[in-house]
Amino acid sequence: MKLYGYFRSSAAYRVRIALNLKGIDAEHASVHLRKGEQKQPPFAAINPQKFVPVLVDGDVSLTQSLAIVEYLEETHPQPPLLPADPAGRVRVRALALAVACDIHPLNNLRILNYLKDPLGHDEATRNAWYRHWVAEGFAALEAMLADDPATGRFCHGDGPTLADVCLVPQVYNAERFDCDLAPYPTIRRIAEAARALPAFAAAAPERQPDAE
């Protein structure tokens, strides 16, 4: 397998975690998002959306981080990242999507760049935008986690799932932008437990070959 990613891409971070949890080795190819390498013909030919990650498995080229993780779940079912029961799977997917669809898209690099140019917003305004949407999303996510008996050491029970795979990179991003995480004790506790696992630690942005 070959994973095209960028060390600070939270979507690529999710896939790195999943690969590590599954014990799958993958060659890593850096696509420098801040230099615009994702828009150049070599990579655009691989993914017309011009996003990372892309996972190449033989003749199969996969895009979209959650779809990639689901593919890994189906092709390498152990250890499982989704619960065995339908209700548990739905809950885990809902938690993952709360991050991947409702928080992350509002704050990814292309949105922040658009706020800067052409809209002309300064850094303070862009950072305020970022923190606002993290606070909105994390407040809801905290309630979903804290008030549900299915929450354990991790987002669902006592083993990492797809929900934790999505949560940890979003917490990393929130910390980068100095978001106040004090109101979210359950999120902080779960992220700390996950980061203590070797699979999560090895996937951290600062430990990637292209880290700057």
Secondary structure, DSSP 8 states (H G I E B T S, - for coil): -EEEE-TT-HHHHHHHHHHHHHT---EEEE--TTTTGGGSHHHHTT-TT--S-EEEETTEEEESHHHHHHHHHHHS-SS-SS-SSHHHHHHHHHHHHHHHTTTHHHHSHHHHHHHHTTT---HHHHHHHHHHHHHHHHHHHHHHHHT-TTB-SSSSBTS--HHHHHHHHHHHHHHHTT---TT-HHHHHHHHHHHTSHHHHHHSGGGSTT--
